[in-house]
């Protein structure tokens, strides 16, 4: 594993990165290397923090599921019961399960609102007409998803999702991980860098659609508007925003530890957070098939990604019970309850790939004893 990780810097053009692996509730491997900056002046250490983009969605989903668990609210309940304005434009029957599994048809907004204006985004979501009949298909809600989660937490519990995360999970578990980074932590946060030119992104059809105005992919990844450049998220003021869709910042060990909780029956450090029933919601596939946004096969449980049935390249390992959530550019994290394993990989040099790339996947394969050579 260490040799493969080192190769990521020698052959894979990694700048700075870390990997954390947990089994049965304890960290069994932590590797880190490279630099926090392109000038190679600040070495990556074991407490380096980094933005991990959409991997935040897994944390946000777990947070909402915990709220629902504590309030004894089933996933069959309608979103509008807790958020009455949401019922507008034909959304009155959308269930919590449909929303969490990207089946609500709210992947893009018609209203041109800024991603930094939380209230405006929430109002736009309440007005928005679904892009497809809810429950009939699924499509990745790249930017809107976090706002949907956050507003439900606020409506049901009263706290913001970021505050709930810190008070219920990060504080008690001593997780070096934030959804809304305090200014005091910027000094050890790695600078993120956009993917380098010259590499053909995959899948090509999706990236062609992403670059074409008017396509669904383009609308999904540009609404709400703003924070579309990687460099924008290097601004401390932007890092401080609790953007649940893409704003999580933490260390590999902290991200791995949270997934270790999910892989360890919902219990860690002598504290129980999740019931077996809630963990089953994370494990059980709710939607599977061709993704309306990505154009490839994807699968979702209640808030987490799953490997689609029959997938040739499994990003969450061989167990059908595994679940997690990757992030743009190469970050990756998942829980494998069947084997008591948790995995987290974070880095600051992004690559253009829709799902986790070879740098993390070769480590996942090695974790399970698959010695296939790099592709």
Buried (B, 14 or more C-beta within 10 A) or exposed (E): EEEBBBBBBEEBEBBBBBBBBBBEBEBEBBBBBBBBBEEEEBEBEEEBBBBBBBBBBBBBBBBBBBBBBEEEBEBEEBBBBBBEBBBBEEBBEBBBBBBBBBBBBBBBBEBEBEBBBBEBBBBBBBBBEBBBEBBEBBBBBBBBBBBBBBBBBBBBBEBBBBBBBBEBBBEEBEBBBBBBBEEEBBEBBBBBBEBEEEEEBBBEEBBEBBEEEEBBBBBBBBBBBBBEEBEBBBEEEBBBBBBBBBBBBBBBBBBBBBBBBBBBBBEBEEEEBBBEEBBBBBBBBBBBEEBBBBBBBBBBBBBBBBBBEEBEEBBBBBBBBBBBBBBBBBBBBBBBBBBBBBBBBBBBBBBBBBBBBBBBBBBBBBBEEEEEEEE
